[in-house]
Amino acid sequence: MEIIAAYGFIFIIIAVVFGLYMTWGVGANDLANAMGTSVGAGAVTVKQAICIAVVFEFLGAVLAGGHVTTTIRKGIVDPSAIINEPQILVYGMLASLLAAAVWLTIASAKGWPVSTTHSIVGAIVGFAIVGIGIDAVNWDKIIKVVASWIISPLVGGTISFLLVISIRKLILNTDNPLGNAKKYAPGYVFLVGFIISLVTLFKGLKHLEMDLSIWASFLVAVCIGGLVAFLGWLLIRRIKFDENPDRRSHFAGVEKVFTPLMLFTACSMAFAHGSNDVANGIGPLAAVFSIVNSGGEVMQQAPLPLWILLIGGGGIVLGLVTLGYRVMLTVGKKITELTPSRGFCAELGAAVTVVLASRTGIPVSTTHILVGAVFGVGLARGVGALDLRVVLNIIISWVVTLPAGGIMAAFFFFTLKGIFG
Protein backbone atom coordinates (compact mmCIF):
# COMPACT_ATOMS: atom_id res chain seq x y z
CA MET A 1 0.00 0.00 0.00
CA GLU A 2 2.90 2.32 0.82
CA ILE A 3 4.28 2.01 -2.71
CA ILE A 4 0.88 2.89 -4.19
CA ALA A 5 0.64 5.94 -1.93
CA ALA A 6 4.18 7.05 -2.76
CA TYR A 7 4.19 6.49 -6.50
CA GLY A 8 0.48 6.50 -7.41
CA PHE A 9 0.56 9.62 -9.59
CA ILE A 10 3.70 8.39 -11.38
CA PHE A 11 2.02 5.02 -12.04
CA ILE A 12 -0.97 6.77 -13.64
CA ILE A 13 1.30 8.92 -15.85
CA ILE A 14 3.27 5.84 -16.95
CA ALA A 15 0.01 3.97 -17.59
CA VAL A 16 -1.31 6.80 -19.78
CA VAL A 17 1.95 6.91 -21.77
CA PHE A 18 2.08 3.12 -22.19
CA GLY A 19 -1.64 3.02 -22.95
CA LEU A 20 -1.21 5.59 -25.71
CA TYR A 21 1.76 3.63 -27.06
CA MET A 22 -0.27 0.42 -27.02
CA THR A 23 -3.33 1.95 -28.70
CA TRP A 24 -0.98 3.54 -31.24
CA GLY A 25 0.22 -0.01 -31.98
CA VAL A 26 -3.39 -1.18 -32.27
CA GLY A 27 -4.06 1.53 -34.85
CA ALA A 28 -0.79 0.99 -36.71
CA ASN A 29 -1.28 -2.77 -37.04
CA ASP A 30 -5.04 -3.15 -37.20
CA LEU A 31 -5.73 -0.50 -39.82
CA ALA A 32 -5.46 -3.47 -42.18
CA ASN A 33 -8.45 -5.08 -40.50
CA ALA A 34 -10.62 -1.98 -40.74
CA MET A 35 -9.55 -0.68 -44.13
CA GLY A 36 -7.38 -3.21 -45.98
CA THR A 37 -10.22 -4.75 -47.99
CA SER A 38 -11.56 -1.34 -49.09
CA VAL A 39 -8.15 -0.31 -50.39
CA GLY A 40 -7.44 -3.74 -51.89
CA ALA A 41 -10.74 -3.66 -53.81
CA GLY A 42 -9.94 -0.19 -55.18
CA ALA A 43 -13.01 1.36 -53.55
CA VAL A 44 -11.07 3.95 -51.53
CA THR A 45 -7.56 5.36 -51.56
CA VAL A 46 -5.19 5.07 -48.61
CA LYS A 47 -5.86 8.72 -47.66
CA GLN A 48 -9.63 8.24 -47.84
CA ALA A 49 -9.34 5.07 -45.75
CA ILE A 50 -7.42 6.93 -43.07
CA CYS A 51 -10.01 9.75 -42.99
CA ILE A 52 -12.89 7.26 -42.60
CA ALA A 53 -11.04 5.32 -39.94
CA VAL A 54 -10.14 8.45 -37.95
CA VAL A 55 -13.83 9.23 -37.45
CA PHE A 56 -15.39 5.79 -37.04
CA GLU A 57 -12.61 4.05 -35.10
CA PHE A 58 -12.86 6.87 -32.56
CA LEU A 59 -16.67 6.64 -32.41
CA GLY A 60 -16.54 2.86 -31.97
CA ALA A 61 -13.99 3.15 -29.17
CA VAL A 62 -15.90 5.82 -27.26
CA LEU A 63 -19.50 4.66 -27.85
CA ALA A 64 -19.14 0.89 -27.67
CA GLY A 65 -15.71 0.08 -26.25
CA GLY A 66 -16.56 -0.53 -22.61
CA HIS A 67 -17.62 -4.20 -22.53
CA VAL A 68 -14.44 -5.87 -23.74
CA THR A 69 -12.36 -3.50 -21.63
CA THR A 70 -13.89 -5.07 -18.52
CA THR A 71 -12.75 -8.53 -19.63
CA ILE A 72 -9.20 -7.38 -20.38
CA ARG A 73 -8.69 -5.53 -17.10
CA LYS A 74 -10.45 -7.91 -14.69
CA GLY A 75 -11.35 -11.20 -16.38
CA ILE A 76 -8.01 -12.77 -17.29
CA VAL A 77 -6.15 -12.68 -13.96
CA ASP A 78 -7.47 -13.38 -10.46
CA PRO A 79 -5.68 -10.84 -8.23
CA SER A 80 -7.06 -12.18 -4.91
CA ALA A 81 -3.65 -13.63 -3.99
CA ILE A 82 -2.04 -10.15 -4.03
CA ILE A 83 -4.71 -8.13 -2.17
CA ASN A 84 -2.03 -6.88 0.21
CA GLU A 85 0.45 -6.22 -2.62
CA PRO A 86 -1.51 -4.13 -5.15
CA GLN A 87 1.72 -2.80 -6.62
CA ILE A 88 2.32 -6.28 -8.14
CA LEU A 89 -0.79 -5.91 -10.29
CA VAL A 90 0.23 -2.37 -11.24
CA TYR A 91 3.68 -3.54 -12.34
CA GLY A 92 2.07 -6.38 -14.28
CA MET A 93 -0.43 -4.22 -16.14
CA LEU A 94 2.25 -1.65 -17.03
CA ALA A 95 4.59 -4.44 -18.19
CA SER A 96 1.79 -5.99 -20.27
CA LEU A 97 1.05 -2.69 -22.01
CA LEU A 98 4.69 -2.06 -22.85
CA ALA A 99 5.38 -5.64 -24.00
CA ALA A 100 2.37 -5.76 -26.31
CA ALA A 101 3.15 -2.30 -27.70
CA VAL A 102 6.78 -3.20 -28.47
CA TRP A 103 5.72 -6.39 -30.25
CA LEU A 104 3.12 -4.50 -32.30
CA THR A 105 5.75 -1.94 -33.30
CA ILE A 106 8.03 -4.71 -34.57
CA ALA A 107 5.17 -6.44 -36.43
CA SER A 108 3.88 -3.22 -37.98
CA ALA A 109 7.34 -2.30 -39.28
CA LYS A 110 7.56 -5.76 -40.89
CA GLY A 111 4.03 -5.55 -42.32
CA TRP A 112 2.77 -8.57 -40.33
CA PRO A 113 -0.97 -8.43 -39.51
CA VAL A 114 -0.63 -9.92 -36.01
CA SER A 115 -3.38 -9.96 -33.43
CA THR A 116 -3.36 -7.09 -30.95
CA THR A 117 -5.64 -9.23 -28.79
CA HIS A 118 -3.09 -12.04 -28.81
CA SER A 119 -0.43 -9.52 -27.87
CA ILE A 120 -2.11 -8.10 -24.76
CA VAL A 121 -3.70 -11.35 -23.54
CA GLY A 122 -0.40 -13.20 -23.95
CA ALA A 123 1.42 -10.39 -22.13
CA ILE A 124 -1.03 -10.43 -19.18
CA VAL A 125 -0.77 -14.22 -18.88
CA GLY A 126 3.05 -13.99 -19.02
CA PHE A 127 3.16 -11.44 -16.19
CA ALA A 128 0.64 -13.38 -14.07
CA ILE A 129 2.60 -16.63 -14.27
CA VAL A 130 5.88 -15.05 -13.09
CA GLY A 131 4.41 -12.34 -10.84
CA ILE A 132 1.56 -14.08 -9.04
CA GLY A 133 1.58 -17.76 -9.94
CA ILE A 134 0.15 -20.04 -12.59
CA ASP A 135 -3.05 -20.52 -10.56
CA ALA A 136 -3.79 -16.78 -10.79
CA VAL A 137 -4.59 -17.07 -14.50
CA ASN A 138 -8.30 -17.54 -15.17
CA TRP A 139 -7.77 -20.47 -17.52
CA ASP A 140 -11.52 -20.85 -18.16
CA LYS A 141 -11.58 -17.33 -19.56
CA ILE A 142 -8.39 -18.01 -21.56
CA ILE A 143 -9.98 -21.14 -23.05
CA LYS A 144 -13.00 -19.06 -24.12
CA VAL A 145 -10.73 -16.44 -25.68
CA VAL A 146 -8.67 -19.09 -27.48
CA ALA A 147 -11.87 -20.78 -28.69
CA SER A 148 -13.05 -17.42 -30.03
CA TRP A 149 -9.81 -17.13 -32.03
CA ILE A 150 -10.84 -20.35 -33.82
CA ILE A 151 -14.60 -19.82 -33.98
CA SER A 152 -14.69 -16.11 -34.87
CA PRO A 153 -12.76 -16.39 -38.19
CA LEU A 154 -14.98 -19.35 -39.10
CA VAL A 155 -18.07 -17.23 -38.38
CA GLY A 156 -16.67 -14.24 -40.30
CA GLY A 157 -15.67 -16.47 -43.21
CA THR A 158 -19.05 -18.21 -43.28
CA ILE A 159 -21.03 -14.95 -43.28
CA SER A 160 -18.82 -13.53 -46.05
CA PHE A 161 -19.07 -16.77 -48.06
CA LEU A 162 -22.89 -16.70 -47.84
CA LEU A 163 -22.98 -13.04 -48.85
CA VAL A 164 -20.89 -13.80 -51.95
CA ILE A 165 -23.19 -16.70 -52.84
CA SER A 166 -26.27 -14.50 -52.41
CA ILE A 167 -24.82 -11.80 -54.70
CA ARG A 168 -23.99 -14.48 -57.23
CA LYS A 169 -27.56 -15.89 -57.12
CA LEU A 170 -29.46 -12.58 -56.99
CA ILE A 171 -27.24 -10.48 -59.25
CA LEU A 172 -24.31 -11.98 -61.15
CA ASN A 173 -25.92 -15.18 -62.48
CA THR A 174 -29.11 -13.48 -63.74
CA ASP A 175 -30.16 -12.21 -67.16
CA ASN A 176 -29.84 -8.58 -66.05
CA PRO A 177 -26.92 -8.33 -63.56
CA LEU A 178 -26.67 -4.53 -63.67
CA GLY A 179 -30.39 -3.97 -63.19
CA ASN A 180 -30.52 -6.42 -60.30
CA ALA A 181 -27.45 -4.82 -58.72
CA LYS A 182 -29.25 -1.47 -58.67
CA LYS A 183 -32.34 -3.21 -57.29
CA TYR A 184 -30.77 -5.23 -54.46
CA ALA A 185 -27.74 -3.12 -53.48
CA PRO A 186 -29.73 -0.75 -51.18
CA GLY A 187 -30.97 -3.84 -49.33
CA TYR A 188 -27.41 -4.99 -48.69
CA VAL A 189 -26.51 -1.52 -47.41
CA PHE A 190 -29.59 -1.57 -45.17
CA LEU A 191 -28.09 -4.67 -43.51
CA VAL A 192 -24.91 -2.72 -42.79
CA GLY A 193 -26.68 0.11 -40.95
CA PHE A 194 -29.29 -2.11 -39.27
CA ILE A 195 -27.03 -4.82 -37.84
CA ILE A 196 -24.20 -2.57 -36.66
CA SER A 197 -26.54 -0.08 -34.97
CA LEU A 198 -28.81 -2.77 -33.47
CA VAL A 199 -26.04 -4.71 -31.76
CA THR A 200 -24.44 -1.49 -30.52
CA LEU A 201 -27.75 -0.17 -29.13
CA PHE A 202 -28.52 -3.46 -27.36
CA LYS A 203 -25.53 -3.35 -25.03
CA GLY A 204 -22.98 -0.87 -26.22
CA LEU A 205 -24.09 2.44 -24.74
CA LYS A 206 -24.65 1.60 -21.07
CA HIS A 207 -21.54 3.46 -19.93
CA LEU A 208 -23.07 6.55 -21.58
CA GLU A 209 -26.27 5.90 -19.54
CA MET A 210 -28.36 5.26 -22.67
CA ASP A 211 -30.32 2.08 -21.98
CA LEU A 212 -33.02 1.60 -24.65
CA SER A 213 -35.64 -1.14 -24.63
CA ILE A 214 -35.47 -3.96 -27.18
CA TRP A 215 -38.28 -2.50 -29.28
CA ALA A 216 -36.84 1.01 -29.13
CA SER A 217 -33.47 -0.36 -30.21
CA PHE A 218 -35.11 -2.20 -33.14
CA LEU A 219 -36.94 0.94 -34.20
CA VAL A 220 -33.82 3.12 -34.07
CA ALA A 221 -31.81 0.44 -35.92
CA VAL A 222 -34.45 0.20 -38.67
CA CYS A 223 -34.38 3.99 -39.04
CA ILE A 224 -30.57 4.05 -39.24
CA GLY A 225 -30.59 1.15 -41.71
CA GLY A 226 -33.20 2.94 -43.82
CA LEU A 227 -31.16 6.14 -43.82
CA VAL A 228 -28.02 4.25 -44.87
CA ALA A 229 -29.96 2.44 -47.62
CA PHE A 230 -31.32 5.77 -48.89
CA LEU A 231 -27.83 7.28 -48.98
CA GLY A 232 -26.61 4.19 -50.87
CA TRP A 233 -29.46 4.56 -53.38
CA LEU A 234 -28.52 8.22 -53.93
CA LEU A 235 -24.88 7.28 -54.55
CA ILE A 236 -25.89 4.57 -57.03
CA ARG A 237 -28.07 7.05 -58.95
CA ARG A 238 -25.04 9.31 -59.49
CA ILE A 239 -23.04 6.55 -61.23
CA LYS A 240 -22.82 6.73 -65.01
CA PHE A 241 -23.25 3.38 -66.80
CA ASP A 242 -22.81 2.22 -70.40
CA GLU A 243 -26.13 2.92 -72.14
CA ASN A 244 -25.93 -0.23 -74.31
CA PRO A 245 -24.07 -2.68 -72.11
CA ASP A 246 -22.96 -6.12 -73.24
CA ARG A 247 -22.51 -8.97 -70.75
CA ARG A 248 -18.99 -7.87 -69.78
CA SER A 249 -20.14 -4.27 -69.30
CA HIS A 250 -22.93 -5.58 -67.07
CA PHE A 251 -20.38 -7.14 -64.71
CA ALA A 252 -18.25 -3.98 -64.74
CA GLY A 253 -21.40 -2.02 -63.89
CA VAL A 254 -22.13 -4.32 -60.94
CA GLU A 255 -18.69 -3.56 -59.50
CA LYS A 256 -19.36 0.15 -60.06
CA VAL A 257 -22.53 -0.19 -57.98
CA PHE A 258 -20.67 -1.82 -55.09
CA THR A 259 -17.75 0.63 -55.12
CA PRO A 260 -19.55 3.50 -53.31
CA LEU A 261 -21.31 0.97 -51.05
CA MET A 262 -17.93 -0.08 -49.68
CA LEU A 263 -17.75 3.32 -48.03
CA PHE A 264 -20.49 2.11 -45.70
CA THR A 265 -18.84 -1.23 -44.93
CA ALA A 266 -15.52 0.57 -44.39
CA CYS A 267 -17.21 2.85 -41.85
CA SER A 268 -18.91 -0.11 -40.13
CA MET A 269 -15.67 -2.12 -40.01
CA ALA A 270 -13.80 0.83 -38.50
CA PHE A 271 -16.56 1.31 -35.91
CA ALA A 272 -16.60 -2.41 -35.08
CA HIS A 273 -12.82 -2.51 -34.78
CA GLY A 274 -12.76 0.51 -32.47
CA SER A 275 -15.47 -1.02 -30.28
CA ASN A 276 -13.50 -4.24 -29.76
CA ASP A 277 -9.80 -3.44 -29.99
CA VAL A 278 -9.69 -0.27 -27.88
CA ALA A 279 -9.88 -2.64 -24.90
CA ASN A 280 -6.46 -4.06 -25.76
CA GLY A 281 -4.83 -0.73 -24.97
CA ILE A 282 -6.96 0.76 -22.24
CA GLY A 283 -7.98 -2.33 -20.23
CA PRO A 284 -4.68 -2.46 -18.29
CA LEU A 285 -4.66 1.37 -18.10
CA ALA A 286 -8.13 1.27 -16.52
CA ALA A 287 -6.92 -1.37 -14.04
CA VAL A 288 -3.93 0.77 -12.95
CA PHE A 289 -6.10 3.87 -12.58
CA SER A 290 -8.75 2.08 -10.49
CA ILE A 291 -6.12 0.55 -8.16
CA VAL A 292 -4.34 3.87 -7.58
CA ASN A 293 -7.58 5.85 -7.34
CA SER A 294 -8.93 3.48 -4.66
CA GLY A 295 -5.73 3.57 -2.60
CA GLY A 296 -4.70 0.02 -3.43
CA GLU A 297 -7.97 -1.93 -3.71
CA VAL A 298 -7.49 -4.61 -6.36
CA MET A 299 -10.95 -6.25 -6.21
CA GLN A 300 -13.24 -3.23 -6.44
CA GLN A 301 -15.94 -2.79 -9.10
CA ALA A 302 -14.91 0.56 -10.57
CA PRO A 303 -16.74 2.28 -13.46
CA LEU A 304 -14.74 2.95 -16.62
CA PRO A 305 -14.03 6.70 -16.89
CA LEU A 306 -14.90 8.26 -20.25
CA TRP A 307 -11.51 10.00 -20.46
CA ILE A 308 -9.79 6.59 -20.65
CA LEU A 309 -11.95 5.64 -23.65
CA LEU A 310 -11.04 8.99 -25.24
CA ILE A 311 -7.34 8.23 -24.77
CA GLY A 312 -7.86 4.83 -26.39
CA GLY A 313 -9.66 6.30 -29.38
CA GLY A 314 -7.04 9.01 -29.81
CA GLY A 315 -4.15 6.55 -29.67
CA ILE A 316 -5.73 4.27 -32.28
CA VAL A 317 -6.29 7.21 -34.62
CA LEU A 318 -2.66 8.30 -34.25
CA GLY A 319 -1.45 4.81 -35.12
CA LEU A 320 -3.70 4.68 -38.18
CA VAL A 321 -2.28 7.90 -39.55
CA THR A 322 1.40 7.15 -38.99
CA LEU A 323 2.19 3.50 -39.80
CA GLY A 324 -1.02 1.64 -40.64
CA TYR A 325 -0.59 1.51 -44.41
CA ARG A 326 2.05 -1.26 -44.35
CA VAL A 327 -0.17 -3.95 -42.87
CA MET A 328 -3.15 -2.70 -44.86
CA LEU A 329 -1.45 -3.67 -48.11
CA THR A 330 -0.86 -7.24 -46.87
CA VAL A 331 -4.51 -7.93 -46.09
CA GLY A 332 -5.97 -5.93 -48.98
CA LYS A 333 -3.73 -7.13 -51.80
CA LYS A 334 -1.99 -10.43 -51.05
CA ILE A 335 -4.47 -13.03 -49.73
CA THR A 336 -6.86 -13.08 -52.70
CA GLU A 337 -7.89 -10.79 -55.54
CA LEU A 338 -10.63 -8.46 -54.30
CA THR A 339 -13.24 -6.60 -56.32
CA PRO A 340 -15.69 -4.11 -54.78
CA SER A 341 -18.48 -6.73 -54.50
CA ARG A 342 -16.13 -9.27 -52.86
CA GLY A 343 -14.61 -6.63 -50.59
CA PHE A 344 -18.12 -5.54 -49.57
CA CYS A 345 -18.95 -9.11 -48.51
CA ALA A 346 -15.68 -9.52 -46.59
CA GLU A 347 -16.05 -6.26 -44.68
CA LEU A 348 -19.74 -6.73 -43.86
CA GLY A 349 -19.15 -10.30 -42.66
CA ALA A 350 -16.19 -9.22 -40.54
CA ALA A 351 -17.93 -6.15 -39.09
CA VAL A 352 -20.99 -8.14 -38.02
CA THR A 353 -18.81 -10.78 -36.36
CA VAL A 354 -16.63 -8.24 -34.52
CA VAL A 355 -19.53 -6.20 -33.20
CA LEU A 356 -21.41 -9.30 -32.04
CA ALA A 357 -18.27 -10.51 -30.26
CA SER A 358 -17.56 -7.14 -28.66
CA ARG A 359 -21.09 -7.10 -27.20
CA THR A 360 -20.56 -10.51 -25.58
CA GLY A 361 -17.43 -9.16 -23.86
CA ILE A 362 -15.09 -11.69 -25.49
CA PRO A 363 -11.88 -10.00 -26.77
CA VAL A 364 -11.75 -11.62 -30.21
CA SER A 365 -9.03 -10.99 -32.74
CA THR A 366 -10.15 -8.57 -35.44
CA THR A 367 -7.18 -9.78 -37.48
CA HIS A 368 -8.40 -13.37 -37.37
CA ILE A 369 -11.96 -12.39 -38.29
CA LEU A 370 -10.98 -10.18 -41.22
CA VAL A 371 -8.53 -12.72 -42.62
CA GLY A 372 -11.21 -15.39 -42.14
CA ALA A 373 -13.72 -13.20 -44.00
CA VAL A 374 -11.32 -12.57 -46.90
CA PHE A 375 -10.55 -16.30 -46.94
CA GLY A 376 -14.30 -17.05 -47.14
CA VAL A 377 -14.71 -14.65 -50.05
CA GLY A 378 -11.81 -16.30 -51.88
CA LEU A 379 -13.12 -19.79 -51.10
CA ALA A 380 -16.41 -18.93 -52.82
CA ARG A 381 -14.36 -18.81 -56.05
CA GLY A 382 -12.44 -22.00 -55.26
CA VAL A 383 -9.24 -22.81 -53.34
CA GLY A 384 -7.15 -21.75 -56.34
CA ALA A 385 -8.21 -18.14 -55.77
CA LEU A 386 -6.30 -18.07 -52.47
CA ASP A 387 -2.59 -17.51 -51.94
CA LEU A 388 -2.13 -20.19 -49.29
CA ARG A 389 1.53 -19.24 -48.69
CA VAL A 390 0.48 -15.77 -47.54
CA VAL A 391 -2.21 -17.28 -45.30
CA LEU A 392 0.35 -19.71 -43.80
CA ASN A 393 2.80 -16.87 -43.06
CA ILE A 394 0.04 -14.88 -41.36
CA ILE A 395 -0.91 -17.87 -39.18
CA ILE A 396 2.75 -18.37 -38.17
CA SER A 397 2.95 -14.71 -37.10
CA TRP A 398 -0.17 -15.26 -34.97
CA VAL A 399 1.36 -18.29 -33.22
CA VAL A 400 4.58 -16.38 -32.43
CA THR A 401 2.66 -13.44 -30.96
CA LEU A 402 1.45 -15.15 -27.76
CA PRO A 403 4.84 -16.30 -26.43
CA ALA A 404 6.54 -13.08 -27.62
CA GLY A 405 4.10 -10.96 -25.60
CA GLY A 406 4.39 -13.21 -22.54
CA ILE A 407 8.19 -13.33 -22.48
CA MET A 408 8.59 -9.56 -22.91
CA ALA A 409 5.95 -8.88 -20.25
CA ALA A 410 7.83 -11.06 -17.76
CA PHE A 411 11.05 -9.14 -18.47
CA PHE A 412 9.40 -5.73 -18.12
CA PHE A 413 7.60 -6.86 -14.94
CA PHE A 414 10.88 -7.68 -13.17
CA THR A 415 12.40 -4.43 -14.48
CA LEU A 416 9.56 -2.30 -13.04
CA LYS A 417 9.59 -4.27 -9.80
CA GLY A 418 13.31 -3.59 -9.48
CA ILE A 419 12.88 0.14 -10.14
CA PHE A 420 10.02 0.80 -7.73
CA GLY A 421 10.44 -2.09 -5.25
N, C-alpha and C positions, 0 to 999 in steps of 0.2 A: 504493500500500500504506500510505503514511504517513497518508493521510486516513482509511482504514479503521481503522487503529490508534488514531487520535486521536478519531474520532467514532463508533466502532462501536456503543457502548452507546446513544448518541443515535439512531443510525439504526434500531436495533431498537425503541426506544420509539416513534419516529415510525411505523415500519412497523406496530406493533401498533395504534396509534391509527387510522391510515389503513385498516388491515385491518378493524377493527371498524366504521368508518364505511362501508366498502364493503359488508361483509356486512349491515350495517343496511339499506343501499340494496337489496341483494338481497332481504331479507325484506320490506321496504316495497313493492317493486314486484312481486315474484314471488309474493306471497300469492295473487294472482289465479289464478296457474297451479296452485297446490296446492289452493285452496279455492273459487275463483270458481264452478265448476260446481255444487258442493254447495249453496252459498248461493242461486245462481240457480234451482236446481230446487226450492228450499224444503225440502230434506232436513235442513239444519242452519241454525242462526242464526249471525250474525256472531261472537258470543261463543263458541259451541260450536266454530266453525271455528278460531278462534284457539287454543282449548285443545287441540284435536286437533293442530294444526300445531306448537304449542310442543313437544309430546312427540316427534312423528314426524319433523319436520324435523331436530331435534337428533340423533335416533337415526340418521337417514340420513346426516347430515354426519359423525358420529363413526365409525359402523360401516362405511360404504361410500364415503366421500368421497375416498379417497386416490388413485385411479387418474387421474381427470381433473386433479387438482391437479398431477400430474407433467407433463402436457401443457402446462398453463398456465404453469408456472414455468420449464420447460426446453425445450419443443418448438417454440415459436413464433419465438424469436430465437436465432441462433447467436452466442454471445458470444466466439468464439475470437479475433476481431480486437481485443478489449479485455482480453486476459489480464493485461496489465501495468497496466491502468486499471480495476480492479474497481469503483471508485466510480461509474463511468459507468453500470454496470448497476444499482447501488443507486439512483442518482438516477432512472433510468428506471422501475424497478419502483415506487418511491414515487410518482412522477409519474403512472404508470398507475393506481394505486389511487385517488389523489385525483381524477383526471380522471373516471374511471368513476363514482365515488361522487357527485361533483357533478352529473353528468348524470342519474343515477338519482334524485337528490333533486328535480331540476327536473321530470322525467317523472312521478314519483310524485305531486307536488303538483298536476300537471295531470290526473292520472288516465290517463296513457298507459301501456299495457302493453308497454313496450319490452323488448328483450332485454338482460339483464345480461351474457350471453356476448358479444353484439355490443359492448357497452360496454367490457369489459376487453380483448378481443382487438383491437379498434380502437385502444384507448389504447396497448397494447404495440407495435403496428405503427407508430403515430404517433411514439412515442419512438424506436424503433429506426431509423426512416428519418432523423430529424434528429440523433440522438445517436451512431449507429454507422455508418450507411450503408444504402442500399437493399438491398445484397447480403446484409446481416446477417439479413434477414427470411427465414424458412424458408417460401418461397412454396408448396412442395409441401404442407406442413402446412396453410397458409392455404387452399389450394384444397380440401383434404379437409374443413376446417371449413365453408367456404362451401357445398360440396356437401351437407354434412349439414344446413345450414339449409334447403335445398330438399327434400332427400330425407326428413328426419325428420318434417316436418309431413304429407307425403304418406303416410308409413308410419302415423303416428298417426291420420290421417283415414281411411285404408283399414281399419285394425283396428276403429276405432269404427263405421264404416259397416257392416262385416260383422257386428259385434255387434248393431247395431240390426236388421239384416235377420234374424239368427237369432232374436231375441226376437219379431219380427213373425211368423216362420214357426212357431216352437215354441209361442208363447203367444197373441199378440194376434189372429191370424187363424184361431183354432181355435174349436171349438164350446163349449169350457169354458176361457176365458182365465184366470179366477181360479184354478181348480184346477190348471191347467198352470203358472201362475206359482209356486204353492206347491211344485209338483213339481220344477221346473227351477231355481228361484232358488238353492238351496244349491249346485248345480253351478257356477253362475256365480261365486258367492262363493269356491268352492274354487279356481277359476282365479286369483282375486286373490291368495290366500295362497300358492298353489303357485308361480306364475310369479315373483312378487316375491322370495320367499325363495330360490328355486332360483338365479336369476341372481345374487343377492347372495352366496349361499354359494359359487358357482363361483369368483368372483374377488374378491369385495368385502372379505374379512376378512383378507387376508394381512398387512396392517400390524398386525393384532392377534394375529399368529402362530397363526391358526386355519386350517389348510390341509386341508380334508376331501377325500376321494376323490370321484370322480364318483358312484359308487353311494351313498356315505354322504350326499352332498348331495341326491340324489334322494329318499332315504328320509326325511331330515329335512324336505325340502320337501313331500313327501306328507303327513307328519304335521302340519305347520303348516297346509297347505291343508285337511286333514280337520278340524282344530280350528276353523279359521275358518268352514268350512261348517257345523259343528255349532252354533257360536255364532249364525250366520245363521238356521239352522233354529229355534233357541230364540226368537230375536227375532220371527220370522214367526209362531210359535205364539201369541205374546202379543197379536197384532193382532186387533182385533174387526172382523168383516165383517158386511155385511147378510145376514141369514139367508135371505132370498128375493130374491136379486139379479136385476135385469133386465140387459140387455146393457150399458147405460151403467154400472150399478153394478159389473159385472164389470171394466170398464176402470178405474174408480176404485179397485177392489180391487187390481188389478195394480200401480198406482202406489203404493198403500199397502205392498205387499210390497217394492217396490224402495226405498222411503224409508229404512228402517233399514239396508238393504244398502249404501247410499251412505256410511254411516259407515266401512265397510271400504275402499271405493275412495278416500275422502278420506284415510284413514290411509296407504294405499299411495302415493297421489299426493304427499303430504307427504314420505314417506320417500324416494321416487324423486327429488323435487326437491332435498331436502337432500343426497342422494348425488352429484348432478351439479353443482348451482350453488354449493355451498360453495367449490369450486375457484376460482370467479371472484374471491372475496375473499381467500382465503388462499394462492393460488398465488404471487403476487408477494411476499407476506409471508414465505412459506417460502424463496423465493429470497434475499431480503435476509438472513434469519437464517442461512442456510447459508453465504453469502459472508462475513459478519462472523464467524461462529463458526469458520470455517476460516482466518481471517486474510487473506482476500482471494482465495481460490481460487474461480474462476468456473466451472470445468468439472467439479468433483467430483460424485460420486454420493452424495448425502447422504440418509439416511432422513428421512421426514416425522415430526417429533415429534408425539405425541398432543396436547400442549397447544395446538398451532396449530389442530388440528381442533376442539378444544373452544372456542377463541376464535371460529372460524368459525360453529359451531353456535349459540353464545350471541349473536353479532351478528345472525344471521338471525332468531332468536326475538325479539330486541328490535325489529327492524324490523317484524315481523309485528304485534306488539302495538300499535305506535305509529301507523303510517300506512298499513298494508296495505289497509284497507277500501276506499279510493278506487278503486284499480285492480281490485279484486275485483268491484266492481259493474259495471265495463265488460265484463269477460269473461263474468260470470255472467248478465247481464241483457240485453245490447244486441246480441249477434251473432245469436242465434236463440232462440226460446222453448224453454226446457228444462223437461222433467218429470223426476221421479226416474228412470224407466227410461232416458230419453235421457242424463241426466247421468251415470248409472252407466256407460253405454257410453263416453261421452267420457272420463271419468276413468280407466277401466280401460285403454282404448286408449292414452291419453297416458302413464300410469304404466308400462305395459309397454315402450313405446318409449323413455322416458327412462332406465329402469334398464338396458335392453339397451345403449343408447348410452353410459351412464356406465361400463359394464363394458368397452367397447372402448377407453376412454380418449379418445374424441372429445368435446370440449366443445360439445354441441348446445345449442340454445336451447329451454329449457322453454316459453317464451312461444310460439314457433313451433309446437311440438308440440301444446300445449293448444289453441291457436286452430285448428290443423289438425284436431284431434279434434272440436272443437265444430262446425267447418265440415262435417266428414264426417257427423256426426249430423244436421245440418240438411239436407244434401244428400240423405240417405235419404228425406226428405219432399218433395224437390223444391227447385229453385233459389229459388222464391218464398218459401220458409221462412227464407231468409237475408236479413239487412240488409247488402247489399253495400257501402253507403256507410260503415258502421262498419268493415267488413273493409278497405276501401281506406284509410281514415284510419289504421288500425293498421299496415298495410304501409308507408305513408309514414313513420310514426314509426320503423319499423325501419330504413328506408333512411337517415334522418337520423342515426341513432345512431352508425354507424361513423365518419363524418367528424367528428362532434361530439366523440367520445371521442379521436380521433387529434389533433385540433387543440388541445384542452385539455391533453392529455398533453405535447405539444411545448412549450407555454407553461410548464407546471409544471416540466418538465425543465430548461429554461434558468433558471428561477427558483431551483430547488434547486442547480443547478450554480454560479450566482452567489453564493448564500449560503455554501456550503461550499467552493467552489473557491478 
